[in-house]
């Protein structure tokens, strides 16, 4: 949803690299690859192994946040990704925490997860003071 709404106002942008210039041609292809391959496979593992014990759930979410942030940090270090419009790595940490929590909620109560997602979108929209002209 973010990619559609913020097409002309990106918070981050994937860059072509030496590795990617013959395989992954720019932000769109890299982003589609991540959305079609990386996210579904990691979400299947994340939800498939989600702990039954309540005491382990927070650690499981934080473990996956750590994986995602580690990968993003590596991408930052090698200039594979650039941030714009006030986005920083700490926003990614917060975003990942919310995302993994909402994924679990969605797995059990999809309508509640949609309500949380829309609320989160509105919060981010206001924090980053996005222009409403983006909705055109």
PyMOL commands that set and color helices and strands:
alter all, ss='L'
color gray80, all
select helices_A, chain A and resi 2-5+26-48+54-77+89-108+110-127+132-135
alter helices_A, ss='H'
color red, helices_A
select strands_A, chain A and resi 12-14+81-83
alter strands_A, ss='S'
color yellow, strands_A
deselect
rebuild
show_as cartoon
